[in-house]
Amino acid sequence: MQTVALSRGETDLMPVNCLRAATTGALAIALAAAFAASALAANPKDVARAKDTRGIPACTKCDLTNAKMTEGFFQLANLIESDLSGANFDGANMAGVQLNNAKAVNASFVYTNFSGARLDGADMRGANFTNAWLNWTWFSGAKLDGANFTGARMPGAQLYGTDLSKAIGLTQDQIDKACGDASTKMPPGLRVPACVVF
């Protein structure tokens, strides 16, 4: 172990140097937090594009992370491959929306109308579909671990190729109104009827 002797002048500067280092460290932490917060915020231009109701909204690969889109009108919108993670679409009309291969981790869709929507391949882990309308919604290949389906209406929901084994809030009554195939995975004790092909 090596000992370093400090002169009187060096020991007088020690508290100033420690304070300077602490201030620099605090500033670095504050800047990192600010950059992290901005990285998790939705792109304002993408939000405006998605909310544009003059026609059918088209916002493919849009960044809608943590956006507040409650009670919005997104019927038939093209949001393919967009990022809706943490966004709030509670009460929105998303009937017929295209969310194929989108990311909506921990997004909220409470009382949202998804009738006829396409969610094929979407990453919706932890999403909240409480009391949502999922009539004829297509979930083929969607990631739904931890997604909450409490009270969701699911007549005609297409669940083939979907893994719902870690979803929560599902009941046999809901599932009886939907359909799937041999590759559909359900939570323990639930069985999905086979889809009828016309």
C-alpha positions in Angstrom: 0.0 0.0 0.0 1.4 3.4 -1.0 0.8 6.5 1.1 0.9 9.9 -0.5 1.7 13.0 1.6 -0.3 16.1 0.8 1.1 19.6 1.4 -1.0 22.2 3.3 -2.1 23.9 0.0 -3.3 20.5 -1.5 -5.4 19.6 1.6 -7.0 23.1 1.6 -8.2 22.4 -2.0 -9.6 19.0 -1.3 -13.1 20.1 -0.3 -13.4 22.3 -3.4 -12.3 19.5 -5.7 -14.7 17.1 -4.0 -17.6 19.6 -4.4 -16.6 20.2 -8.0 -16.7 16.4 -8.7 -20.0 16.0 -6.9 -21.5 19.0 -8.9 -20.2 17.5 -12.2 -21.6 14.1 -11.3 -25.0 15.6 -10.3 -25.1 17.5 -13.6 -24.3 14.4 -15.6 -27.1 12.5 -13.8 -29.6 15.3 -14.5 -28.6 15.5 -18.2 -28.9 11.7 -18.5 -32.4 11.8 -16.9 -33.5 14.6 -19.3 -32.2 12.7 -22.4 -33.9 9.5 -21.1 -37.2 11.3 -20.7 -37.0 12.8 -24.1 -36.2 9.5 -25.6 -39.4 8.0 -24.1 -41.6 10.9 -25.3 -43.7 10.6 -28.4 -42.6 12.4 -31.6 -45.0 15.4 -31.8 -45.2 15.2 -35.6 -46.1 11.5 -35.4 -48.8 12.3 -32.9 -50.3 15.0 -35.2 -50.2 12.5 -38.1 -52.0 9.8 -36.1 -54.6 12.3 -34.9 -55.3 13.8 -38.3 -59.0 13.0 -39.0 -59.2 14.7 -42.4 -58.8 11.2 -44.0 -57.8 7.8 -42.9 -54.7 8.4 -40.7 -51.5 6.8 -42.0 -48.7 6.7 -39.5 -46.5 3.7 -40.3 -43.4 3.2 -38.1 -44.5 6.3 -36.0 -43.2 6.9 -32.5 -46.3 7.3 -30.3 -44.4 6.2 -27.1 -46.3 7.4 -24.0 -48.7 9.5 -26.1 -52.0 10.5 -24.6 -54.6 9.5 -27.3 -57.6 8.9 -25.1 -61.0 8.9 -26.9 -59.4 9.6 -30.2 -60.7 8.6 -33.6 -58.4 6.2 -35.3 -60.8 4.1 -37.3 -59.1 2.3 -40.2 -55.8 4.0 -39.3 -52.6 2.4 -40.6 -50.2 2.2 -37.6 -48.2 -0.8 -38.9 -44.8 -1.2 -37.2 -45.5 1.9 -35.0 -44.4 2.1 -31.4 -47.3 2.7 -29.0 -45.5 1.5 -25.9 -46.9 3.1 -22.7 -49.4 5.1 -24.8 -53.0 5.7 -23.5 -55.7 5.0 -26.0 -58.5 4.5 -23.4 -61.9 5.0 -25.0 -60.5 5.4 -28.5 -62.2 4.2 -31.7 -59.6 1.9 -33.3 -62.1 -0.2 -35.3 -60.3 -1.6 -38.3 -56.9 -0.2 -37.3 -53.8 -1.9 -38.8 -51.3 -2.5 -36.0 -49.5 -5.4 -37.6 -46.0 -5.8 -36.1 -46.5 -2.7 -34.0 -45.1 -2.4 -30.4 -47.6 -1.5 -27.7 -45.9 -2.8 -24.6 -47.7 -1.6 -21.4 -50.1 0.5 -23.5 -53.6 1.1 -22.2 -56.7 0.3 -24.3 -59.5 0.4 -21.6 -62.9 0.6 -23.3 -61.2 0.9 -26.7 -63.1 -0.3 -29.8 -60.8 -2.7 -31.8 -63.6 -4.2 -33.8 -62.1 -5.7 -37.0 -58.6 -4.5 -36.1 -55.5 -6.4 -37.2 -52.9 -6.9 -34.4 -51.0 -9.7 -36.2 -47.5 -10.0 -34.9 -47.9 -7.0 -32.5 -45.9 -6.9 -29.3 -48.6 -6.1 -26.7 -47.0 -7.5 -23.6 -48.5 -6.0 -20.5 -51.2 -4.1 -22.5 -54.5 -3.3 -20.8 -57.5 -4.4 -22.8 -60.0 -4.1 -19.8 -63.5 -3.8 -21.2 -62.3 -3.3 -24.7 -64.3 -4.4 -27.8 -62.3 -7.0 -29.6 -65.0 -8.2 -32.0 -63.4 -9.9 -35.0 -60.0 -8.6 -34.0 -57.1 -10.6 -35.4 -54.3 -11.5 -33.0 -52.3 -14.0 -35.0 -48.8 -14.2 -33.6 -49.2 -11.3 -31.2 -47.1 -11.3 -28.1 -49.6 -11.0 -25.2 -47.7 -12.0 -22.0 -49.2 -10.1 -19.1 -51.9 -8.5 -21.2 -55.1 -7.9 -19.2 -58.4 -8.9 -20.9 -60.7 -8.4 -17.9 -64.2 -7.8 -19.2 -63.1 -7.6 -22.8 -65.8 -8.5 -25.4 -64.3 -11.0 -27.8 -67.0 -12.3 -30.2 -65.3 -13.6 -33.4 -61.8 -12.7 -32.1 -59.3 -14.6 -34.2 -56.7 -16.2 -31.9 -55.1 -18.8 -34.2 -51.3 -19.0 -33.7 -51.6 -16.8 -30.6 -50.0 -17.4 -27.2 -52.3 -16.3 -24.5 -50.9 -18.6 -21.9 -49.6 -15.7 -19.7 -52.4 -13.3 -20.4 -54.6 -12.3 -17.4 -58.3 -11.7 -16.9 -59.6 -14.2 -19.5 -62.6 -16.4 -18.8 -64.0 -19.4 -20.6 -67.1 -17.3 -21.5 -65.0 -14.8 -23.4 -63.0 -17.5 -25.1 -66.1 -19.5 -26.1 -67.1 -16.5 -28.3 -63.6 -16.4 -30.0 -61.8 -19.0 -32.0 -58.3 -20.4 -32.6 -56.5 -23.5 -33.8 -54.2 -26.2 -32.5 -51.3 -23.7 -32.2 -53.3 -21.3 -29.9 -52.0 -21.4 -26.4 -54.4 -20.6 -23.5 -54.0 -20.1 -19.8 -54.5 -23.3 -17.7 -58.0 -24.6 -17.7 -59.2 -22.6 -20.8 -59.9 -24.0 -24.2 -60.5 -22.1 -27.4 -63.0 -23.3 -30.0 -61.7 -24.0 -33.5 -62.2 -21.3 -36.1 -64.7 -22.3 -38.8 -63.5 -21.7 -42.3 -66.2 -21.0 -44.9 
